């Protein structure tokens, strides 16, 4: 808390000439820039050059958001109206350069931003009973969609007797992605991760509960700031010790965004991330007879032929199909919501026109 209260240069928070140019209109209104460090139920902690401020959204900003993903999230740059006693109002937010967005658990067609404006995403997976390649494929698709550089971090190396095999398995599905094996518990392999944390650069840690994200943050910080807990013995699943997203400044420069464990990871966004995460499927698909081949029984399907020849795993193809179906479903739902919102908007316009006509 003391470090968060301290004043920081905006450049230490990731500010650069492009952000400054985007902020020009807000600066003319007398607003000040700040980066969201925490959000809990509509209350924000925002870091500025003058220190950390407690902030709330203006009513207009809340009302105009058509989706939760439209609201400021951890990592966003905002325009603040400073008030007394360390308080502020968020009057606007700068357009994101990218964001890791998933479908919000338990909601229909609502996106949830896990981290905004990040340079790299550490996809943390434990080398214990929670090791799951199919889940990692989901993370990779969403990470590529975010615009950040995905980095796979295999944690708990001290608990695995199959390091070489597991690393090779991950490398086979993580095309063009660096894979690092570490042990946050005994601080081994961390120098490779510190290379991503240059001053002003932001890295988000993402993974399911119990993979050791908070332990990793503590190790990179050099102090036990984040609360940690043991995992269950039967399946190595963790308990939610981190309950909110947090932007943390490191002593040597660089910023980390720690996130709660994700037990549900619904797909969101376009298909570019999916295509990039499944580059092998895409490469085989170029030889399919039909351009719109779904790789699900069509004649002349080169992807299915690759599975039959043992060149592509059947489980990997099934994951690809499932994620593509999921994306298509949510895109349809999102379009339905957009059409309904537009219909309601025109209804309101029509009612207003009728009322004005009667008042003449």
C-alpha positions in Angstrom: 0.0 0.0 0.0 2.8 2.4 0.8 4.5 1.9 -2.5 1.1 2.3 -4.3 0.6 5.6 -2.5 4.0 7.0 -3.6 4.0 9.3 -6.6 5.3 7.8 -9.8 6.4 9.2 -13.2 3.8 8.5 -15.8 6.5 6.9 -18.0 7.0 4.3 -15.2 3.4 3.4 -15.6 3.7 2.9 -19.3 2.9 6.4 -20.5 4.4 7.4 -23.9 4.0 10.1 -26.6 1.2 8.1 -28.3 -0.8 8.1 -25.0 -0.1 11.8 -24.5 -1.4 12.6 -28.0 -4.6 10.6 -27.4 -5.1 12.4 -24.1 -4.8 16.0 -25.6 -8.5 16.6 -25.7 -8.9 15.6 -22.0 -5.9 17.7 -21.0 -7.6 20.7 -22.6 -10.6 20.1 -20.3 -8.2 20.2 -17.3 -8.4 16.5 -16.6 -5.4 14.5 -15.4 -4.2 11.0 -16.7 -4.2 8.0 -14.5 -3.9 4.2 -14.9 -6.4 1.9 -13.3 -4.6 -0.3 -10.7 -7.7 -2.0 -9.2 -11.4 -2.3 -9.6 -13.8 -3.7 -7.1 -17.6 -3.4 -7.6 -17.4 -0.1 -9.4 -14.8 1.4 -7.2 -11.4 2.2 -8.7 -7.9 2.7 -7.5 -6.1 4.8 -10.1 -2.3 5.6 -10.2 -1.3 9.1 -11.1 1.8 11.3 -10.9 0.4 12.7 -7.7 -0.1 9.3 -6.1 -3.0 6.8 -5.9 -6.6 8.1 -6.0 -9.9 6.5 -5.2 -12.3 7.0 -8.1 -15.8 6.4 -9.3 -17.2 6.6 -12.8 -19.4 9.5 -14.0 -23.0 8.5 -14.5 -22.7 9.2 -18.2 -19.8 6.8 -18.6 -21.7 4.1 -16.8 -24.9 4.7 -18.8 -23.3 4.7 -22.2 -21.5 1.3 -21.7 -23.3 -1.3 -23.7 -21.2 -4.1 -22.3 -19.2 -4.6 -19.1 -16.1 -4.8 -21.3 -16.7 -1.2 -22.3 -16.1 0.0 -18.7 -12.6 0.9 -17.5 -10.6 -2.1 -16.4 -7.2 -2.7 -14.7 -4.5 -1.5 -17.1 -6.7 1.2 -18.8 -5.6 4.8 -19.0 -8.3 7.2 -17.8 -9.1 10.9 -17.7 -9.7 12.0 -14.1 -11.4 15.0 -12.5 -9.5 15.4 -9.2 -11.4 16.1 -6.1 -10.4 16.7 -2.5 -9.1 14.1 0.0 -7.5 11.8 -2.6 -10.8 11.2 -4.5 -11.5 11.6 -8.2 -14.1 11.0 -10.9 -13.3 9.0 -14.0 -14.7 11.1 -16.9 -13.4 9.1 -19.7 -10.9 6.4 -20.9 -8.4 6.3 -23.7 -9.0 3.7 -26.5 -7.2 0.4 -25.6 -4.3 -0.9 -27.6 -5.4 -4.4 -26.7 -7.1 -6.4 -23.9 -7.4 -10.0 -22.7 -11.2 -10.5 -22.8 -13.1 -13.6 -21.9 -16.8 -14.3 -21.7 -18.0 -13.4 -18.3 -19.0 -16.5 -16.2 -22.7 -17.0 -15.8 -23.8 -14.2 -18.1 -25.1 -14.2 -21.7 -22.9 -12.5 -24.2 -21.0 -10.3 -21.8 -17.3 -9.7 -22.1 -15.0 -9.4 -19.1 -11.6 -7.6 -19.4 -9.0 -9.4 -17.4 -6.2 -7.0 -18.3 -5.9 -4.0 -20.7 -3.0 -2.5 -22.5 -0.5 -5.2 -21.7 2.7 -5.9 -23.6 3.0 -9.6 -22.7 0.8 -12.2 -21.1 2.3 -14.9 -18.8 0.0 -17.9 -19.2 0.9 -19.8 -16.0 0.2 -23.5 -15.7 1.3 -25.8 -12.9 3.3 -28.9 -13.5 1.3 -30.8 -11.0 -2.2 -32.4 -11.1 -3.7 -29.3 -12.7 -1.6 -29.6 -15.9 -4.1 -29.4 -18.8 -3.1 -28.9 -22.5 -6.7 -28.3 -23.7 -7.1 -25.4 -21.2 -3.8 -23.9 -22.3 -5.0 -24.0 -25.9 -7.9 -21.8 -24.9 -5.6 -19.4 -23.1 -3.3 -19.2 -26.1 -6.3 -18.3 -28.5 -7.5 -15.5 -26.2 -3.9 -14.2 -25.6 -3.2 -13.9 -29.3 -6.6 -12.1 -29.7 -5.5 -9.6 -27.0 -2.7 -8.2 -29.1 -0.1 -8.9 -26.4 2.8 -11.4 -26.7 1.8 -14.8 -25.1 4.4 -16.4 -22.9 3.9 -19.9 -21.4 5.2 -20.2 -17.8 5.3 -23.8 -16.5 5.4 -23.4 -12.8 6.1 -25.9 -10.0 9.1 -27.5 -11.7 10.1 -28.8 -8.3 7.0 -31.0 -8.2 7.5 -32.7 -11.7 9.5 -35.7 -12.6 8.6 -35.3 -16.3 10.0 -31.8 -17.1 11.4 -32.7 -20.5 8.2 -34.5 -21.7 5.8 -31.8 -20.4 7.9 -29.0 -21.9 7.9 -30.8 -25.3 4.1 -31.4 -25.2 3.5 -27.7 -24.5 6.0 -26.6 -27.3 4.1 -28.8 -29.7 0.9 -26.7 -29.3 2.4 -23.2 -28.5 3.5 -22.2 -32.0 5.8 -19.1 -32.0 5.5 -18.8 -28.2 8.3 -18.9 -25.7 8.0 -21.6 -23.0 9.7 -21.1 -19.6 10.0 -23.6 -16.8 10.2 -22.1 -13.4 9.6 -22.8 -9.7 8.2 -19.7 -7.9 8.5 -21.6 -4.6 12.3 -21.8 -4.7 12.8 -18.8 -7.1 14.4 -20.8 -9.9 14.1 -19.8 -13.6 12.9 -16.3 -12.8 15.6 -14.4 -14.6 14.1 -15.4 -18.0 10.8 -13.8 -16.9 12.4 -10.6 -15.6 13.6 -10.0 -19.2 10.0 -9.2 -20.1 9.6 -6.6 -17.3 11.5 -3.6 -18.6 10.6 -0.1 -17.1 7.2 1.0 -18.4 6.2 -2.4 -19.8 3.2 -4.3 -18.5 2.8 -8.1 -18.1 -0.4 -9.8 -17.0 -0.4 -13.2 -15.2 -3.3 -15.4 -16.2 -4.1 -19.0 -15.2 -6.5 -21.1 -13.1 -6.6 -21.1 -9.3 -3.6 -22.8 -7.7 -1.1 -22.5 -10.5 1.0 -20.2 -8.3 0.5 -16.7 -9.8 0.6 -14.9 -6.5 3.7 -16.9 -5.4 5.3 -15.9 -8.7 4.4 -12.2 -8.1 5.9 -12.4 -4.6 9.1 -13.9 -6.0 9.4 -11.2 -8.7 8.7 -8.5 -6.1 11.2 -9.9 -3.6 8.7 -9.7 -0.8 5.6 -11.6 0.4 3.0 -9.0 -0.5 0.3 -11.3 -2.1 -1.6 -13.8 0.0 -1.1 -17.4 -1.0 -2.7 -20.7 0.0 -2.1 -24.4 -0.6 -3.9 -26.5 -3.2 -6.1 -29.5 -2.7 -4.2 -32.8 -2.5 -6.6 -34.7 -4.8 -6.5 -32.6 -7.9 -4.0 -29.7 -7.2 -6.8 -27.2 -7.6 -6.3 -23.9 -5.7 -8.5 -21.7 -3.6 -9.2 -18.1 -4.7 -6.6 -16.2 -2.6 -6.5 -13.4 -5.2 -10.1 -11.9 -5.4 -9.4 -8.9 -7.6 -7.1 -7.7 -10.4 -4.2 -5.7 -9.3 -1.6 -3.6 -11.2 1.7 -3.8 -9.3 4.8 -1.7 -9.9 8.1 -3.7 -9.5 11.0 -2.1 -7.7 13.3 -2.4 -10.7 10.8 -1.2 -13.2 8.0 -2.9 -15.1 4.4 -3.6 -14.0 2.6 -6.8 -13.2 -1.2 -7.4 -13.4 -2.1 -10.2 -11.0 -5.5 -11.8 -11.7 -7.9 -14.2 -9.8 -7.8 -17.8 -11.0 -10.1 -18.5 -13.9 -12.1 -21.7 -13.6 -14.3 -20.8 -16.6 -12.7 -19.4 -19.7 -15.3 -18.6 -22.3 -14.2 -17.5 -25.8 -14.7 -13.9 -26.8 -13.8 -11.7 -29.7 -12.9 -12.5 -33.3 -11.3 -15.6 -34.8 -7.8 -14.2 -35.4 -6.5 -15.4 -32.1 -8.0 -18.9 -32.7 -6.4 -19.1 -36.1 -3.0 -18.1 -34.7 -3.2 -20.5 -31.8 -4.1 -23.3 -34.1 -1.6 -22.5 -36.9 -1.1 -26.2 -37.6 -4.8 -26.8 -38.3 -4.9 -23.6 -40.4 -1.9 -24.9 -42.5 -3.5 -28.2 -43.2 -6.8 -26.4 -44.0 -5.2 -24.7 -47.0 -5.3 -28.0 -48.8 -9.0 -28.8 -48.1 -11.2 -29.2 -51.2 -13.8 -26.6 -49.9 -12.8 -23.2 -48.7 -15.5 -23.2 -46.1 -14.6 -26.7 -44.8 -15.6 -27.3 -41.2 -13.2 -30.3 -40.9 -16.1 -32.4 -39.7 -16.8 -35.1 -42.3 -16.6 -33.1 -45.6 -15.0 -35.0 -48.6 -11.5 -33.9 -49.4 -10.8 -32.5 -45.9 -7.0 -32.2 -45.6 -7.3 -31.6 -41.8 -9.1 -34.8 -41.2 -6.6 -36.6 -43.5 -3.8 -35.2 -41.3 -5.5 -36.7 -38.2 -5.9 -40.1 -39.9 -2.2 -40.0 -40.9 -1.1 -39.2 -37.3 0.2 -35.7 -38.3 -2.4 -33.9 -36.1 -3.9 -35.0 -32.8 -7.6 -35.8 -32.9 -8.1 -34.2 -29.5 -6.5 -31.0 -30.8 -8.8 -30.9 -33.8 -11.8 -31.5 -31.5 -10.7 -28.5 -29.3 -10.4 -26.3 -32.4 -13.9 -27.3 -33.5 -15.3 -26.7 -30.0 -13.7 -23.2 -29.7 -14.8 -22.2 -33.2 -18.4 -23.3 -32.4 -18.3 -21.3 -29.1 -17.1 -18.2 -30.9 -19.8 -18.4 -33.5 -22.5 -18.8 -30.9 -21.4 -15.8 -28.9 -21.0 -13.7 -32.1 -24.6 -14.5 -32.9 -25.8 -13.6 -29.4 -23.8 -10.4 -29.5 -25.4 -9.5 -32.9 -28.8 -10.2 -31.4 -28.2 -7.9 -28.5 -26.9 -5.2 -30.8 -30.0 -5.5 -33.0 -32.2 -5.3 -30.0 -30.4 -2.3 -28.6 -30.7 -0.5 -32.0 -34.4 -1.4 -32.1 -35.0 0.0 -28.6 -33.1 3.1 -29.5 -35.3 3.8 -32.5 -38.4 3.2 -30.4 -37.3 5.8 -28.0 -36.6 8.3 -30.8 -40.1 7.6 -32.2 -41.7 8.2 -28.9 -39.8 11.4 -28.4 -40.9 12.6 -31.9 -44.5 11.8 -31.2 -44.4 13.7 -27.9 -42.8 16.7 -29.5 -45.4 16.7 -32.3 -48.3 16.6 -29.8 -46.7 19.5 -27.8 -46.6 21.8 -30.9 
